[in-house]
Amino acid sequence: MAQHLGKQSYVLAIPAAPCAAAQAFFQNKLHSETDPADVYTDMQHGVADFVLLDVRSPEAYAKSHALAAVNLPQSMINEDTTAHLAKETLLVVYCWGPGCNGATKAALKLSALGFAVKEMIGGIEYWEDREHYPVARGAS
C-alpha cells in the first residue's frame, strides 16, 4: 500500500492511469453512457434524435416511467421485438438505478442487434427521486 505523510493510502495504492489512458477511458465511457440531466434537457429543447427505452417489467413501467419512455423489457429484446425500431436512431436505455444491471443487459443485446445504444446511468431512481423530473404512470 502506498505511503503518504507516513500513513497508508488506499486511494494511492494503485496509481492513477497516465493522462492519455485516462482520457481514452473516460471518452469511451461517454460513448456508452448518458445521464438523466442530459436526456431531460434534450427533451425540453425538442431534440428528438433518440428513443428512450424503459427496460423494466411492464408492471414497473406502469407504476412510473420517464416521460416519453417506451417499455421494452430487457428479457424480451430480440429481432422480432425490435423490428419497429430504426437502426439509425440512438436508443437510450434505463432500468431501476445504480443497483440494477438490466439496462446494461439491454444495451448489450441491442448493440448485438446492430443498434446504437447508450445507457442512462442512475435509471428511474435518479430521474424521479433525485432529479425530480416528471414521470408518467400507466401502461401506455
N, C-alpha and C positions, 0 to 999 in steps of 0.2 A: 504494500500500500504506500502511496506517495506521502511524503512528509511536507508539511507547510508550517513554518514557525514552531517546529518541534512537535506538532500534533499530526496524527494520521488523517488523511483526507480521502473520503470515499469519492468525492467529485473528481479529484485529480488522480485517482488510482489508475484510470485509463486516460491517457492524454486526449485532448480534443483532436479531431481529424484535421489534417492540413487544410488550409483555406480552400484550395481547388476541389478537394474531395468533399468538403462540407457544402460548398456551393453546388456541386453536382447532385449531392444527396437531396438538398432542400429544393432544388429546381425539379428534380424527378418527383419528389413528394407532391409539389404543387400541380404537376401534370395529372395526378390521380385524385386529388382532394380539393374540395371547396368547403365553405362553411355557411351556416345559416345567414349570417350578415350579408355575404356576397350574393347568395341566392335571393334573399328578400329584396335587397337593393335593386338587383336586376329586374325583379318582378315589379317593383314600384316604378321603375323607369320604362316599363313596357318592353324590356328586352325579352324576346321570346325565342331565343336560339337554343333552348334546351327543353327537355321534358323531365319533370320531377317525378320520380317513382318512389312510392312508399312500398317497401318490400316486406312489410309485416303481414300478419294474417288479416283476412277480411274483417274479423271481429275487432282487432286492434285499430285498424284503419277507420272503421265505423265510429269508434269511440272518439277519435281525434286525429286529424291529419293536417299537414301543412296545406294552405290554400293552393289550389290548382294541382295538387298531387294526384297522381293516378295510382291505383293499387295494383300491384303485380307481385304477389308473394314470391319470395326467392325460391321456395321449394317447387314452384310451378313454372319457373323460367325455362323455356326450351324454344326450338324453332317455331313451333305452332303458336305458342302464346305471345311471341314477339313479332309475328309476321306483319302485324299492323303498324309497327314502329319503323320509322325511316332510318336507314343506316347512316345517313349523312347528318342526322340530328344528335347532338350530345345528350346522353342520358345521365341524370344526376340521381343517385340512389341514396336512400336513408332507411334506417331501422329505428330501434328504440333509443340508443345512445351509446356512449363510450364502452359500456359493458356488453354490447351486442355485436356479433360479427356477421349478422345477416346481410348487411349492406356490402360487406367485403365479399361474402359468398356470391351475392347477386352480381356485383361488379365483375368478379372472375367469370361467371357464366356468360354475362352479356358481352364481355370482351372476347371470349372464345367464340361467340356467335358473330363477331365482326362489328360490334357497336363501339363507338367512342363513349367512354363512361368515366364519371367522377363520383366519388363518394362524398356525401355531405357529412362531414365529421360532426359529432355531437347528436345527430339524429333528432327525433321529435322531442327528446328531453331538452336539448338546448334551444330548439326552435320555440317551443311553447313555454317551458318552465324557466329558462334562463334569460332568453331574449324577449319573451312575451310577444312574439309575433302572432298574428291572427291564425286561427285554425278553423277548420270546417268539421262538422260532425255529421255522421250518416254515411251510408254506403256509396253514394254517388260521387 
